[in-house]
């Protein structure tokens, strides 16, 4: 593949990625509104649409990685930067790449906001259920395997060596 064809392919992929990221941002904003409104039925539809959009982003990412591999570059950021330097020495795609990164950051922030709302709602439901059943919510502790583990609330014991 010659550098011009590679540049055109990357330009197309960046345009597709920008479009998909814009669509994802709209879907995440809509999802947030549905979460706030507690519209479970519409939320299920929105989540399915979001998954389709994420699938499009994964496909674009895989095509970009495939292009890197085909031209002998690694599929990580340094490999993509080397590919861009080879096929786009003028840097005309650099601003598009930065724009996609900015859009991706916005989507991550929107998704984190939605996740925080869902987490807060789950904690509230957990507390309400504990009140209704008379059983305290399970405490969350850091487990020996390096991950959070839930353990029933109970006595605190101390030991000395």
N, C-alpha and C positions, 0 to 999 in steps of 0.2 A: 504494500500500500504506500502510495506517495504521501508526502507531508500535507499537500492540499486536500486530498481525499480524507485524510485523518482529521484535519482541522474541521472540515465540513461535517464529518460524522460527530465529532465532539460538540460542535455548535448545535446540531440537531438534538443530541442527547441533553445538553444543558437547557435548551428551550423546552423539551419535554419535562425535564425535572422541575423547572421553574413553574410550569403550568400545573403540574401535579402538586407541588408544594403550596401553590396558591389555593388550589382546590381543597387540600388537606386543612389549611388554615381556616377556610370557610366552614368546613365540616366540624372542626374542633370548636369553633365559636358557636355553631348551632348546637353541638353536643352539650356545651356548657349551659346554654339556655334551657335545654331539655332537662338537664340535671337539676337546675335551679327550680324548674317548674314541676319536677317529679313526674314527667310524662314518660313512663316506662315503655309503653308501646312504640312511641315515636323514637325513643332512645335506641331500642333494638334495631330499628330500620337504619338510624343514623350510624350505629356502630358497624353494621354490615357494609354501608357505603364507605365508611372510613377504611375498613379492611380492604376493599377493592382498590381504593386510592393508594394505600400503603403497598399493595401488590404491584401497582404501576411503578411506584418509586423503586421497589426492589428490582423490578425488571430493568429499569434504566440503569441502576447501579450495576447490575450483572452485565449488561451490555458494555458499560464503561470498563469494567474489570476485564472482560473478554478482549476488548480492544487493547488494553495494556498488555495482557498476556500474549496476544497475537504478535505484538510488536516488540516482545522481549523485555518488557518492563514489569516491575512488581505491581501488585494490585493495591498497594497502600498509597498514602498521600505523596510520599517522595517519588514513587513510580509514576503517578499521574502528573506530578510537576515536571518530571523529566520528559514525559511524553508531550506535555504542553510546550515545553521549551523547544523540542524538536519540530513539532508540526505547526507551532504558532510563535515563531521567534519575535514577532512584533508585539505580542501580548494582547492581541485583540479579544481573546477569550477570557483573560484574567478577570475583567470586571464582571463578566457573566458568572464565572465560577464563584467570585466573592458574593455576588448577589444571591446565588443559590445557597451558599453557606449561611447568609443572613436570614433567608427565608426558612431554612431548616432550623435555625436557632429559634426563630419565632414559633414554629410549629412545636418544637420541643417544650418551650415555655408554656404554650397553650395546653399541651398535653399534661404537663406537670401540674398546671392549675386545676385541670379536670380531675386528675388523680388525687390531688389534695382534697378536693371537695368530696369525692367518693370515699376516701379514707375517713374524713371527718364524719360523714353520714354513717359509715359502718361502725365507727366507735360509738356514736350516739345510739344506734340500734342495739349494739352490744350492751351498753349501759342500761338501756331501757329493759332489755330482756333480763339482765341481772336483777333489776329491781322487781320485775314481775314474778320471776321464779324464786327470788330470795337467795339466789346463788351469785356470789360475786364473780365478776369477769376474771378471766385468767390473766395472771400477770405475764408480762413479756420480759424474758431475760436473755442474756447473751449466752449461747450454748457452747459446749466444748468443741464443737466442730467448726466454730468460727461463724456461725449464723445465729439469727435470732430463733429462740425456741420458746414455745409457750409452756408455762408450768402453772399448775393450779396455785392460787394464792394460799398461803398457809403460814406456819410458824417460821420465824427467822431465828436461825441458830448461829451461834458464834463458836469459833474454836480458837484455841491458842496453841502455839507450838513452843 
